[in-house]
Amino acid sequence: MELTGQRAKCLALLLLAVVCVQADFVEPPEPVTSMRSFAESQTRLPCHYQVQAGEKVVQVTWYKELPDGSKDQIITAHFMDGHTEFGRYSGRVRFESGNPTRNSALLIPSTEESDEGSYTCHISTFPNGNFERHITLTVWILPIFSLDPVILVEGQSFRLAASCRAVGRPPPRLSWDTDLPGQSNNRTNEGGSVSSYYSLHPLRSMNGKKLDCLVWHPGLEQPRRIPNNLEVHYPPDANINAGTGNWYVGLEKAELVCSSGGNPKPENITWSRRGGALPDGTSVVGGKLVFGRALRMNDSGVYECVVTNSVGVGKIDYTMTVAGTSKHELVKDNLFLIIIGASAGALVLVLVLVVLLVNRYHRRKNKKLARELSEKTEEIQSFSRQASIRRLNSVSTDPRVPAEDYALLRVDSRLKSSQSLERPSYRGSQSTLGGKWGPPGGVEVDELGRPVVWHDGRESLRGAEMDGEKEERRRRVESYLKSSNMSLAQQDEGVGPREPDLGNVREGDSRHGEDWVPAPLVAEGHEDEEDSSSYQLSEALTNHFYYSNGVLRPRPHSNAILLQPKGPNHLDHGLSSKI
């Protein structure tokens, strides 16, 4: 013992005498390091010292600091004596390497919650002394969770539907993933356990809906989901399926099917007939009422299906009416009648459309024909007017009468036919043609078919005096007129109006130098009642003719129709045609 104590003292003196140098740790590089591990998993505490040239690791020791500040020796390794485990850590810890003086990392194969704390790796070297690394270990416990569902019944009050619990370190967090309307309530208990409760008002529509619990923890990359579907019990709602419902006498294999959607599944289904027992030849197979024979008329009645489960009872009635004829046959007959009626209606509609189209076609055709007839009528009238005008404008062929004298003859004849009329205005219609070419009635025309022109100018022509030269010219014109009248009377053989003999003519005032206008002519030896006719003749000659270069010429007028003679025979031909 004394020797051992002296060795210890000498070793301590040597360590004190050695000059301290900076330690070189491969891991952990920092003097103080924090680590995290999970319970029931292996934990590795790193400690690796890199020796220098001429330096040797003598001993490695791991310590754990206790809450009171003291240190608890865990394991020691000497370069000559090997390694030693101490106390309650014996069998629970070991060095990672078979040569602890080179790699001094410590392994805890199954970490416990009590292993959490601060650890120290102490390295003793020669001749450089001691070096340490401090590591703080945190032990997490992954959550342990569970979900307890609750079976609800429709009609119950607001109550708990499911509860979720979890235990972990640090304490986990719980939540619910659902679309159900409800309320959650979370609680935290001692020891790191938490609980969450979800409550709602149960309805049958909520049956089978999702109500999952989610567990959140720092040691989990994503939350853990606990799947759950809400279960709500409710009484069955019975329903009868009668197929087509076409019941008639002689129908084979008729059946009624009773179904239900209650929860839990119905346990019993019964059939009955109101007012009596089921007809003979029927049987109940599961939820079906099967008629093992052809239907009869007396199978009609009210059938009732009763469905029962652990929650309640559901009932439904069905009235079966057996007809003597199949509905399909009735439907076929009705359909045939409908088709016939529809065909007749379509035919009538087509006929109406045809009549309307034909009527429209004929109306358009009549309008077109009326328009063409109107155009043709206007065209014929236009051609008639033009032909009449051309005939009236045809010139005389009588060689005995010069052109200028014949024009005077036509005017004189025209004035003769109108000398008995004393109206100072125009008469007749809008047409410029008379006689047999003009419109009937109301139009006064001369022998050539032209409208009679009236004009008042008596006082302007009376009292005018003629000079000697103009008196000679008047006599020459009078001789021409007399000879023309005699010739026309012989050719016409007494047909048509005769030209009266012109009396003495007084000349009026001259106009425009050479031209002159004949004054009213008064026949010598006539009585007073003829003075008016002579005056009108003279007035017409004055208004419609003028004398130029020794020739009596007609004045331009909008209603005048002049005949240009081309020969003696032409005059006779034109006059005879008009007469």
Disulfide bonds with the S-S distance in Angstrom:
Cys47-Cys121 1.91
Cys164-Cys213 2.00
Cys258-Cys305 1.84
